[in-house]
Amino acid sequence: MRLAIETMDLTKKFREIVAVNKLNLQVENGETFGILGPNGAGKTTTVRLLNCILRPTEGTAKVGGFDILKEPDNVKRITGLLPESPGLYEKLTAKEFLEFMGDLYDVPHNNLYNSIDEILELFELKNRENDLLEGFSKGMKQKVLLASTLITDPKIIFLDEPIAALDPASARMVKDMLKLLVSEAKKTFFVCTHMLGFAEEMCERIAVIDQGTIKTVGTLEEILKETKTKSLEKAYLKIIGKEAVEKDLLEWRA
């Protein structure tokens, strides 16, 4: 089976700061893979590298079989990205926003409108398709943004902290939507988060990252066995260290 994502000593430096340090990961097709770490650990930089937004300082990666250095246009054609702080045009309706995103990515109109109807149905947004986004809750706005990542029918979807800014009720709504999407869409998901509960609930395998370096990769059971602990929280503390996670304590259980 061809890998969905493979990184080879992927490295990004910003002058003296090493944001991503010799990253070596393999993500299988159809897998929901999580990269878990504290704020500033290198998660967002990794996503930007894999989506050809940033150019690596050293090393490379293949996304969907395409090299991020040699074939960036091909990479962009097969990926969908929901960044941590996405832009949303609140004076548009939900349907208009999806149409705008389709036009932005040159989706042929004969395919676009059928796709939008299917996506609105999947995300249970048909009854609000003509409502302005400014009247949506944070959770509903995030659903629309998540829906927009499907406009180009990407093979690989990147989600950067998809529930970090949401209240518990909105976070649950988005998590339930993601679970439905994972089961229905049959795509590869690469999820960045600093929330332990979210990673444990959503991801088949997890990579723990700190200061740009991968500390461990595996299923929850494999990580617990490796660290000789009985919960992801205890394993994470053991891997990262207590001081590095104190600022995230209140958000772990979101």
N, C-alpha and C positions, 0 to 999 in steps of 0.2 A: 504493500500500500504506500502510495506517494505521500510524503508528509505535507501537511498544510503549511507549517512554519518550521524553518530550521535556521538557527543562528550559529555562526562560526566566529568565535572570538569577537563578537560584536562589541565595539567600544566607542564611547562618545566622551570627549573632553571639552570643557569650556575653560580655556587657559589652564590654570593649575587644578581645577576641579574635575575629577573623574566622575561623571554622572552615571555612566554604564561601563562596567569593567569586564571585558573578555566574557561576554555572555554567550553561553552555549545551551540552547534549548531545542527540544524537538516536540512539536505539537502535531498530533495525528488528525487526519481528516475526520470531521464530524464530532470532534472532542470539544467539551467545554472546559477550557484551561484557565486557571486563575493565577495571577502573579500578585502575591500578597506581601505587603511591607509597610513600614511607617511612612508618613509624609516625608517627601524628599529623598526616598530610597532609590529613585531611578525608574519608577514605573511609567510615568508619563513620557519620559525621554525615550524609553524602549518602544512605546506605542508610536511615537512620532518617527522614530527610525524605521520601524516596520511598515509605516505608511508613506515613506519617502518624503516626509515633511522636513526632516533633518537628514543630513548626510553623515555617516559614521566617520570617526577619526581613524579607526582601524577596523579590520574585519569586515564581514558582510553577513547577509542573510538571504534566504529564499522564502518567498511568500507565494503559496500556490505554485511552486516550482519556478518562479521568476526571481531573478537576482535583483535586489533593491538598488544596486549600483548601475547595472547594465540595462535593466528593463523596468524602470520606474513607472512608465505609462501603463504597462501590462499589469503591474502590481495594483495600481489605482483602479483599474477596470474591474478587478475581482474582489475588492475590499469595500466594506462599509465601516464608517467610523463615527462613534458618538463620543465626542471629547468631553472632558470634565466640565468645561464652561462653554456650552454651545450657544450659538446665536439663534434667536427665535424672533421672527417678525410678527409682533403681536397684533398688528393691524390687519393681518391676513386671517382668513378662516382656516380651519384645519385642512380642508380640501385644497384651498389656494396655496397653502404652504407646501403641501406635498407636490402640487403641480409645479411650483417654483423650483423645488429641489430636483424634480425630474428634468425640467428645462436646463437647470444648471449643469446637469451631468449628461445632457444631450440624449435623453431617453426618447426614442421615436414616439410621436404622439399616438400612433395607432396602438402601441403597447402600453403607453403611460396611463391612459384613463382606465383601462381594464385593470392594470396593476393597482392603481389607487383604490378602486372599488373593492378589490380583494383584500388589500391591506387594511382599509377602514373597517371592513367586516371582521377580519381577524382580530383587530385591536378593539373591537366593540366601540367604534367611534362613529358609526353611520348616523346615529341620531344627533350627533353634534358636528357633523362635517361642515355645516354652514355657519357655525358660531365663531365669533372672533376669538383668537387665542388669548387675548388680554383678559377674557373672562374665565379662563381655565385655571384650575388649581395647579400647584407645582407638580403634583403627581400626574395629572392629565397632560400637562405640557411635556413632561418627560416621556409619556406614552407616545405623543405625537412625534417627538424627536427620535425615539426609538423606531417608530414606524418609518420615519424618513430614511433610516439606514437601509431599508429594504427596497427602496425605489429602483436601484440598479440591479436588483436580484444578485447581490454579492455572494461569493462562496465563503468568504471569511469576514466575520464581523468583530470589530474591536470596540470594547466598552470601557471607558476610562472613568472610574468612580461613578457608576450610574445611579447610585442612591445616596451619595455622600451629603447632598444638600437637602434631602427630603425629610419630612417629619415621619414618625413611625407608620402612620396610616398610609401615607403616600408611598413610602418605601415598600410596604407590603403589597400595595397595588402593582408597583413596577416589578417586584420579584415574581409575583404570580403571572404577570404578563410575560416575563422572561422565560419562566418555566414552560408556558404554553408555546412560546416561540421556539425554544430549544426542541420541544417534542414535535412540533408541526413543521418547522422550516428545514430540519435536517442539514444544518450548516455548522461550520466551525466557529466557536466563540472564544475570543481571547479577552479575558476580563481582568482589569486592574482594580484593586481595592485595598484599603487598609482596615476593612471591617471583617473580623474573624467569622462572625455568624453568617455573613453574606457569602464568604468564600466557602465555608463548610456546607452551606445549603445548596449552592449553585454549581460548584466546580467538581469535575471528575478527578482532576489532578491539580495540584497546587505547587507553585514554585515560591519559596520565601526569599525575598531580596532585601538586602540592607546595604546602604552606602554603595550602591551600584553593582554589588556582587551577589550572585545566587548562592544561598546558603544550603538549600536542600530542595529536592523536587520529588514528588510522589503522590500517591493517593493518601487520603487521610490515615488509613490504616498503616501504610508504609511509614509515614512521618511519625505517627505515635510509636511505632515499633522502634524506629531509629533513635528517637529521643527518650524512649522508655517512660512515656507519660500516658495519661488517660484522657486527655482532652486537647483540642487544638490550641486552646488558650495557654495551657501549661507548656505545650510543645513550642509555641511561638515565643513565650517568655524565655524559655531555655535557649532557643536559637538566637533571638535578637538581643535579649537582655532587658531587664526591667526598666532601666533609665530611658532606653530608646522608645518605649511604648507608653510611658506615663501620660503624655499629652493626648494619646488616642483612647484612653481608658473609657471615657464616657460614650464613645462611638462604637465600641466593639460589638455590642449586642443589637445594633440597628438592623 
